[in-house]
Each structure stands twice: as structure tokens, then as C-alpha cells.
Amino acid sequence: MTEPPADRDRRRVEEVFGDVLPETTSDERDPDPPGGDRDSWYHENRPPHHDR
């Protein structure tokens, strides 16, 4: 039995590019847990020359 062209094309695209879309969307996943205060990321990633 021969595959329909659409299925064959889709399989070829998946072989070349892999799984492009995730199984779940971002609204279905748990959000990042809040950590510390709102400015903690900026303080943790502050460049050394800003300490002077």
C-alpha cells in the first residue's frame, strides 16, 4: 500500500527538521515560579563595573 502524498511529505519534513512544535503550548504549562523580589534578577545579573 502506498502512502498518500501529504503523509509522505509530512514525514520527510519531520525527518529533516525534527519536531518543530512542542506537544503543549505555553499557556498549558506551569508558569515559572516567582523567586525573591522583583529586582532580584537585576541584582544577580548586574555587571561588575556597576559596583563602583
N, C-alpha and C positions, 0 to 999 in steps of 0.2 A: 504494500500500500504506500502511495506517495503522499508526502506532506503537502498541505496547501501552501502556496507561495508566501502568504502572510506569516504563517508559523515558521517557515524556513528562514525568512528574512529576520524575524524577531530573534530566533535562536542565533543567527550569525552575528547580529548586533550585540547580543549578550556575550558571545564568545570574545568579541573584540573589545568591548567597553566594560564588561562586567556588570554588576548590579548598580545601576545609576541612582535609582531612587531607594530610600530607606523603606523598611517594612512599615514603620509608624511615622506619623507626622509630628512636628514639634509640639503641637497642642495636645497630643495623646501621651506624651512623655511627661515625667515629673519635672517641674522646674528646678533650677539649681537651688540648693538650699541656701538661705541667707546666712551670711557669715560676718560677724562683727558689726561695726558701724558702717555707715555709707561711705566713709572716706578711707576705710582700711586698705582697699586695693591701691589707692593712690599713694598712700604712705609706704606700702610694701614695695611698690614698683618705682619709687622715687629715685631719680638719677643721683649719683654721689655728689655731683657738683652743686646740687641744691641744698646740701647740708651746710655750706659755708655762709 
